[in-house]
Amino acid sequence: MASTVVPAEQPFVPVITGGDVGAYSLAREFHEAYGVISAVVPTTVNRNLRHSRILQAFPAGPMTEEQPVIDALVRVAGQLRRAGAAQDRPLLLLASYDHLVRFAVRHRARLAAAGYTVPYPDEESLDAAALKENFYALCERLAVPYPKTTSYDAGSHTPEAARRFAAGLGGTGLGGTGLGRTGTAGEEDGSGVRFPVILKAGDGGAWADIRFEGRRKVHVVHETAGHGRSGAEEIERLVTLASEAGYTGSLIVQELVPGPDSQLGIATFFRDRTGATRLVSYGEVIVEDHAPGTEGNARAVLASQHPVIAEQGAALLEALDWHGFAMFDTKIDPRTDQAQFLEMNPRLGRNHYYLTAAGANPAPYLVEEYLGGVSVTPGSATPESAASGAAAPESITTAGPALITTIPMSLVRRYATESQRGRIRQAAQQGRVVRPFSYPADRDLRREAYHRATELNALRVFRNHPAPDA
């Protein structure tokens, strides 16, 4: 069977970077809403994308360096606007990772000249939201809870600075949930951040570019870190490794909110150019991956509601004067039953398909806001598509229950709370348990066999790398 190609007569093209479940979900959502074929730009054509009838893949190689990524996107635009296609049809660029959002924003003019619409705000707005120190400062100003936090300036690293910073952890603390005094390189830090802690990059895009042995997206460090090291010694070692590897941004050290993955949440918002918040959607994470290299990737999300998080998230976006989609990671602190805000992503998240499962396909919001509601050729939607229609409502708060999962239901039930199990049963009775890769309009036996095998393999992965039950 010939490879799928974007039809020349298609009035617009979603161009989606990445090759994971988030990239496929976007292609599926645009097909459901409009019947269109998306152009997907991954590092390589993996099995998430192969044999799909709803996308055309344009592999670009490694996507960590800025200029090669932009060059690849310009080449893709040229291909999509040749071969009889309308030269002025819009290309809607959707980035799967924070650093790719930043690349697109920095090169907006060149991408626009190639035909792209870039649905992200300017770089100053990105810095205010996505750089974690700035985000926590905003939370502090608005009294939005977040874990006690301090930071290390890797750009001013010296061995003595790293030692003094690490020695300042675990002090008496400042009380409450606010920001501990931010540690700068060379300054004695009295933040009072207590072990166990997590260490993560303040600039996730820059973190994606560096490599050192043992590097992880998020490092969890206990008071006794193992290998004969204390927690402070492990923090000193990690900030030194990161700095020497070339990372020059802030390194965030933050108290670990206790409790299982089922207390994690994903809050997604859409705020239009008039300042109206038109979509609020909250999902409870059932469980995440804990295997090295994939840790932090949610494997099952239950669409739900959380009015307090909805109110606080909307307040943050209003203070930022944010336009477009934004996603917040949160966690309920079992000691207080209060939601802590962990970070903000300036885009749709990897597991955003819970929105569509709950009745809020994001594709129409993007088309209406950024492409002026471009018309689709009558009859282009397939009978299997358009599950959510092609018109975004004026304002919606999704309620659920609806579950998305890429693991077997036995694992979902194992890690869900009793309350979540009841709502999962309700979702199943209503036909709202969804596997993002299982799309009837894109059915292929080879794809189904691969994803079924991958799902079953999760049983082995979780046996070897179990998530904490408590």
Secondary structure, DSSP 8 states (H G I E B T S, - for coil): -------TT-S-EEEEE--SHHHHHHHHHHHHHH---EEEE-SS--TTTTT-SSEEE---S---SHHHHHHHHHHHHHHHT-TT--TT--EEEE-SSHHHHHHHHHTHHHHHHHTEE--S--HHHHHHHHSHHHHHHHHHHHT-----EEEEEGGG--HHHHHHHHHTTTSS---TTS------TTS-------SSEEEEESSHHHHTT---TT--SSEEE-SEEETTEEHHHHHHHHHHHHHHTT--SEEEEEE---S-GGGEEEEEEEE-TTS-EEEEEEEEEEEE--STTTTT-EEEEEEE--HHHHHHHHHHHHHHT--EEEEEEEEEETTTTEEEEEEEESS--TTTHHHHHTT--SHHHHHHHHSSS----TT-S-TT--SS-S---S-EE----EEEESS-HHHHHHHS-HHHHHHHHHHHHTT-EE-TT--GGG--HHHHHHHHHHHHHHHHHHHHS-----
